[in-house]
Structure formats: C-alpha cells, structure tokens
Amino acid sequence: MFGKKRDDEIAAEQAKESAEASPRNYQRPEAAGAQPASRPAVNPEIARRGPDLSVFGPGRGAQPAAAQPKPSSTSAMEPEHKKLIVGRDISLNGEIRTCDTLVVEGRVEAVLQDCKNIEIMAPGEFKGAAEVDVADISGRFDGDLTARQRLIVRAGGKVLGKIRYGQLEIERGGVLSGEVEVLPEAQIMQAPTAAVG
C-alpha cells in the first residue's frame, strides 16, 4: 500500500520534470481539418515606427523649438554695440579707440578717440582728452573735451579744462570751468531732436 503510493508520487515528479524541461508551445491546438486562423493584417508603417518619445521632452543636446536660433538676414546688418565699462575701484591708463560708449565709474587717464558717447558716473573721474558725440558727466572730467553734439553736466558733475561743445545742458549744481567754446555750425553734427507734444 505504501509502496504503490510512493511509485505514483515518483512517476508524477518525473512527468513534472520532463514537462518543465521541454519547450512550451502556447499556441492553441487547432481542430482537426480546420484551417489555421489568420492573423489580423498589420500595417507595415506601424510595425516599423518606434515609440513616440516626444511626450518626455527634448533629448540631451536638443533645443526646444522656441529656443532654437532663427536665421535672420537683419542680424548681419545690425551694428554691434561696443560698450566699455570701467567699474568702481578700477584704474585704466592708455588710449581707447572705437567704442560706442565708455562708462566711467572708476579712474581713467586716457586719450579717447573714435567713440560716440562717454558717461562719467558720480564717483568716476576721467583725466585726459576725449572727442565724442555726446558727453554725459555726473563725475569729474579734467582735460580736453570735445562733445560734437551735446555736453550734459549733471548736478554734482565737474568739467575742467578746454571744453568745446555743440549744445550744452547744465543742471543746477554742475560746474563748467576753463576755456569753453561753442563749435562752429559746420562742425556740429545734428543731434536727434525729441518730439514735442
């Protein structure tokens, strides 16, 4: 009685092991004489197309469409603005050429040529020579200054030396001292006029 049960258990284990060792076929058995079921037609484009990953955002190194640079023919024609800023506690000596705007917050001893604008801020000092279109002085200028269009001396600003200008604006508290002369009409470049209205 115990032996027969034991033999049945061994046979069941052997059958189980052989079933695990053989590859499994998950297709359903077809009925005798029946034709195999056809698979639904698969669109070849769908089969070749990868998953849509755009929902995860741009990949590494890619720029969003809004951040991509747009080619523009006007950017080549627009002039590049060249601005030199001499910050507080900085001293600069020498010659400065071809800048659009020089902003002085520190100390500058220089010759300034081929520049359009000079701005000397309240703590700034410029000593030397400058020939510009517009000079806006809130600090101190000492030397030879030619402002072809306009010279603006702000409250607290001091301009000392040989000064030549096209138009002059001095705020209350501004100082202008030295040899001062108005440029002849032929040398004055037309300054842009503000619309009155």
C-alpha positions as a LaTeX table, in Angstrom:
\begin{tabular}{lrrr}
\hline
Residue & $x$ (\AA) & $y$ (\AA) & $z$ (\AA) \\
\hline
Met1 & 0.00 & 0.00 & 0.00 \\
Phe2 & 2.72 & 2.44 & 0.90 \\
Gly3 & 4.90 & 1.24 & $-1.98$ \\
Lys4 & 2.26 & 1.86 & $-4.66$ \\
Lys5 & 1.63 & 5.37 & $-3.42$ \\
Arg6 & 5.33 & 6.04 & $-3.41$ \\
Asp7 & 5.65 & 4.81 & $-7.01$ \\
Asp8 & 2.79 & 7.06 & $-8.08$ \\
Glu9 & 4.47 & 10.08 & $-6.47$ \\
Ile10 & 7.79 & 9.33 & $-8.22$ \\
Ala11 & 6.07 & 8.99 & $-11.60$ \\
Ala12 & 4.24 & 12.28 & $-11.07$ \\
Glu13 & 7.51 & 14.07 & $-10.22$ \\
Gln14 & 9.23 & 12.64 & $-13.30$ \\
Ala15 & 6.36 & 13.77 & $-15.52$ \\
Lys16 & 6.54 & 17.23 & $-13.98$ \\
Glu17 & 10.31 & 17.48 & $-14.56$ \\
Ser18 & 10.03 & 16.37 & $-18.19$ \\
Ala19 & 7.29 & 18.92 & $-18.81$ \\
Glu20 & 9.49 & 21.72 & $-17.41$ \\
Ala21 & 12.47 & 20.66 & $-19.50$ \\
Ser22 & 10.61 & 20.63 & $-22.84$ \\
Pro23 & 9.81 & 23.97 & $-24.55$ \\
Arg24 & 6.29 & 25.11 & $-24.13$ \\
Asn25 & 4.03 & 25.76 & $-27.05$ \\
Tyr26 & 1.47 & 28.42 & $-26.25$ \\
Gln27 & $-0.45$ & 28.10 & $-29.49$ \\
Arg28 & $-3.85$ & 26.68 & $-29.14$ \\
Pro29 & $-4.36$ & 23.29 & $-30.73$ \\
Glu30 & $-6.30$ & 23.50 & $-33.95$ \\
Ala31 & $-9.32$ & 21.40 & $-34.57$ \\
Ala32 & $-8.86$ & 18.54 & $-36.97$ \\
Gly33 & $-9.47$ & 19.64 & $-40.54$ \\
Ala34 & $-9.87$ & 23.29 & $-39.64$ \\
Gln35 & $-7.75$ & 25.83 & $-41.39$ \\
Pro36 & $-5.38$ & 27.91 & $-39.27$ \\
Ala37 & $-6.87$ & 31.17 & $-38.09$ \\
Ser38 & $-5.50$ & 34.13 & $-39.99$ \\
Arg39 & $-3.85$ & 36.93 & $-38.07$ \\
Pro40 & $-5.23$ & 40.44 & $-38.45$ \\
Ala41 & $-3.42$ & 42.49 & $-41.08$ \\
Val42 & $-0.68$ & 44.68 & $-39.60$ \\
Asn43 & 0.10 & 47.99 & $-41.22$ \\
Pro44 & 3.83 & 47.85 & $-42.16$ \\
Glu45 & 4.30 & 51.56 & $-41.24$ \\
Ile46 & 3.11 & 50.94 & $-37.70$ \\
Ala47 & 5.36 & 47.91 & $-37.36$ \\
Arg48 & 8.47 & 49.93 & $-38.35$ \\
Arg49 & 7.72 & 53.09 & $-36.39$ \\
Gly50 & 9.34 & 53.47 & $-32.99$ \\
Pro51 & 7.55 & 54.72 & $-29.89$ \\
Asp52 & 6.64 & 58.40 & $-29.67$ \\
Leu53 & 9.08 & 59.82 & $-27.12$ \\
Ser54 & 8.18 & 63.47 & $-27.68$ \\
Val55 & 5.99 & 63.41 & $-24.57$ \\
Phe56 & 9.15 & 63.15 & $-22.50$ \\
Gly57 & 10.53 & 66.48 & $-23.81$ \\
Pro58 & 13.63 & 67.18 & $-25.87$ \\
Gly59 & 16.57 & 64.84 & $-25.58$ \\
Arg60 & 20.03 & 65.80 & $-24.44$ \\
Gly61 & 21.60 & 68.50 & $-26.55$ \\
Ala62 & 18.32 & 69.27 & $-28.32$ \\
Gln63 & 16.83 & 72.71 & $-28.05$ \\
Pro64 & 13.11 & 73.35 & $-27.85$ \\
Ala65 & 11.70 & 74.92 & $-30.98$ \\
Ala66 & 11.27 & 78.29 & $-29.26$ \\
Ala67 & 14.93 & 78.36 & $-28.14$ \\
Gln68 & 16.43 & 77.43 & $-31.50$ \\
Pro69 & 18.10 & 80.36 & $-33.21$ \\
Lys70 & 16.13 & 81.68 & $-36.13$ \\
Pro71 & 18.11 & 82.71 & $-39.17$ \\
Ser72 & 17.71 & 86.38 & $-39.80$ \\
Ser73 & 19.12 & 88.49 & $-42.56$ \\
Thr74 & 18.73 & 91.66 & $-40.46$ \\
Ser75 & 21.15 & 90.47 & $-37.74$ \\
Ala76 & 24.05 & 90.79 & $-40.18$ \\
Met77 & 23.05 & 94.37 & $-40.95$ \\
Glu78 & 22.52 & 95.48 & $-37.34$ \\
Pro79 & 25.58 & 97.22 & $-35.86$ \\
Glu80 & 27.23 & 95.60 & $-32.89$ \\
His81 & 27.08 & 97.80 & $-29.78$ \\
Lys82 & 30.55 & 98.12 & $-28.23$ \\
Lys83 & 30.47 & 99.32 & $-24.64$ \\
Leu84 & 33.39 & 99.61 & $-22.23$ \\
Ile85 & 32.65 & 99.92 & $-18.51$ \\
Val86 & 35.39 & 100.88 & $-16.07$ \\
Gly87 & 33.95 & 99.85 & $-12.71$ \\
Arg88 & 34.47 & 101.33 & $-9.26$ \\
Asp89 & 37.94 & 100.92 & $-7.75$ \\
Ile90 & 39.42 & 100.24 & $-11.21$ \\
Ser91 & 42.10 & 102.44 & $-12.76$ \\
Leu92 & 42.76 & 102.49 & $-16.50$ \\
Asn93 & 45.59 & 104.26 & $-18.33$ \\
Gly94 & 46.27 & 104.45 & $-22.05$ \\
Glu95 & 44.45 & 105.03 & $-25.31$ \\
Ile96 & 40.86 & 103.97 & $-26.01$ \\
Arg97 & 39.59 & 103.68 & $-29.59$ \\
Thr98 & 36.46 & 102.63 & $-31.46$ \\
Cys99 & 33.96 & 102.02 & $-28.71$ \\
Asp100 & 30.35 & 103.14 & $-28.90$ \\
Thr101 & 30.04 & 104.03 & $-25.22$ \\
Leu102 & 32.59 & 104.43 & $-22.44$ \\
Val103 & 31.13 & 104.32 & $-18.93$ \\
Val104 & 33.49 & 105.51 & $-16.19$ \\
Glu105 & 32.79 & 104.62 & $-12.56$ \\
Gly106 & 36.47 & 104.35 & $-11.53$ \\
Arg107 & 39.52 & 106.34 & $-12.67$ \\
Val108 & 40.64 & 106.71 & $-16.28$ \\
Glu109 & 43.69 & 108.56 & $-17.60$ \\
Ala110 & 43.48 & 108.21 & $-21.36$ \\
Val111 & 43.05 & 109.60 & $-24.82$ \\
Leu112 & 39.60 & 108.69 & $-26.14$ \\
Gln113 & 39.13 & 108.71 & $-29.92$ \\
Asp114 & 36.58 & 107.36 & $-32.42$ \\
Cys115 & 33.97 & 106.92 & $-29.70$ \\
Lys116 & 30.37 & 108.08 & $-29.75$ \\
Asn117 & 29.47 & 108.55 & $-26.09$ \\
Ile118 & 31.16 & 108.99 & $-22.74$ \\
Glu119 & 29.32 & 108.69 & $-19.42$ \\
Ile120 & 31.17 & 109.61 & $-16.27$ \\
Met121 & 29.17 & 108.44 & $-13.28$ \\
Ala122 & 29.13 & 110.21 & $-9.87$ \\
Pro123 & 32.20 & 108.52 & $-8.35$ \\
Gly124 & 34.09 & 108.35 & $-11.67$ \\
Glu125 & 36.99 & 110.50 & $-12.86$ \\
Phe126 & 38.42 & 110.97 & $-16.34$ \\
Lys127 & 41.69 & 112.80 & $-16.97$ \\
Gly128 & 42.98 & 113.29 & $-20.48$ \\
Ala129 & 41.46 & 114.06 & $-23.87$ \\
Ala130 & 38.16 & 112.90 & $-25.34$ \\
Glu131 & 36.43 & 113.58 & $-28.63$ \\
Val132 & 32.87 & 112.20 & $-28.67$ \\
Asp133 & 29.37 & 112.92 & $-29.96$ \\
Val134 & 27.67 & 113.06 & $-26.53$ \\
Ala135 & 29.31 & 113.55 & $-23.13$ \\
Asp136 & 27.19 & 112.95 & $-20.01$ \\
Ile137 & 29.14 & 114.00 & $-16.91$ \\
Ser138 & 27.97 & 113.22 & $-13.36$ \\
Gly139 & 31.52 & 112.73 & $-12.01$ \\
Arg140 & 34.68 & 114.67 & $-12.87$ \\
Phe141 & 36.31 & 115.36 & $-16.24$ \\
Asp142 & 39.69 & 117.12 & $-16.30$ \\
Gly143 & 41.37 & 117.81 & $-19.64$ \\
Asp144 & 40.47 & 118.45 & $-23.27$ \\
Leu145 & 36.83 & 117.59 & $-24.11$ \\
Thr146 & 35.08 & 117.92 & $-27.46$ \\
Ala147 & 31.38 & 116.99 & $-27.50$ \\
Arg148 & 30.36 & 117.35 & $-31.14$ \\
Gln149 & 26.61 & 117.11 & $-30.47$ \\
Arg150 & 25.85 & 117.63 & $-26.79$ \\
Leu151 & 27.57 & 118.14 & $-23.46$ \\
Ile152 & 25.44 & 117.36 & $-20.39$ \\
Val153 & 26.78 & 118.31 & $-16.97$ \\
Arg154 & 24.63 & 116.76 & $-14.23$ \\
Ala155 & 24.20 & 118.05 & $-10.68$ \\
Gly156 & 27.46 & 117.30 & $-8.89$ \\
Gly157 & 29.37 & 116.89 & $-12.17$ \\
Lys158 & 32.56 & 118.90 & $-12.84$ \\
Val159 & 34.14 & 119.61 & $-16.21$ \\
Leu160 & 37.50 & 121.38 & $-16.06$ \\
Gly161 & 39.90 & 122.25 & $-18.90$ \\
Lys162 & 39.45 & 123.06 & $-22.55$ \\
Ile163 & 35.81 & 122.36 & $-23.45$ \\
Arg164 & 34.17 & 122.52 & $-26.88$ \\
Tyr165 & 30.56 & 121.55 & $-27.49$ \\
Gly166 & 27.68 & 121.67 & $-29.98$ \\
Gln167 & 24.87 & 122.02 & $-27.44$ \\
Leu168 & 25.19 & 122.49 & $-23.69$ \\
Glu169 & 22.99 & 121.39 & $-20.78$ \\
Ile170 & 24.00 & 122.12 & $-17.18$ \\
Glu171 & 21.89 & 121.06 & $-14.21$ \\
Arg172 & 21.84 & 123.10 & $-11.01$ \\
Gly173 & 24.99 & 122.20 & $-9.07$ \\
Gly174 & 27.02 & 121.28 & $-12.18$ \\
Val175 & 30.38 & 123.02 & $-12.70$ \\
Leu176 & 31.93 & 124.03 & $-16.02$ \\
Ser177 & 35.29 & 125.77 & $-15.72$ \\
Gly178 & 38.15 & 126.51 & $-18.09$ \\
Glu179 & 38.40 & 127.52 & $-21.72$ \\
Val180 & 34.87 & 126.99 & $-23.08$ \\
Glu181 & 33.91 & 127.38 & $-26.72$ \\
Val182 & 30.94 & 126.55 & $-28.94$ \\
Leu183 & 31.75 & 124.56 & $-32.07$ \\
Pro184 & 31.10 & 126.33 & $-35.38$ \\
Glu185 & 27.93 & 125.31 & $-37.21$ \\
Ala186 & 29.89 & 123.33 & $-39.84$ \\
Gln187 & 31.36 & 121.03 & $-37.17$ \\
Ile188 & 28.15 & 120.44 & $-35.22$ \\
Met189 & 26.56 & 117.16 & $-36.18$ \\
Gln190 & 22.78 & 117.30 & $-35.97$ \\
Ala191 & 21.69 & 115.84 & $-32.66$ \\
Pro192 & 18.42 & 113.89 & $-32.67$ \\
Thr193 & 15.64 & 116.20 & $-31.52$ \\
Ala194 & 12.96 & 114.98 & $-29.16$ \\
Ala195 & 9.38 & 115.25 & $-30.36$ \\
Val196 & 7.46 & 117.94 & $-28.55$ \\
Gly197 & 3.83 & 117.20 & $-27.97$ \\
\hline
\end{tabular}
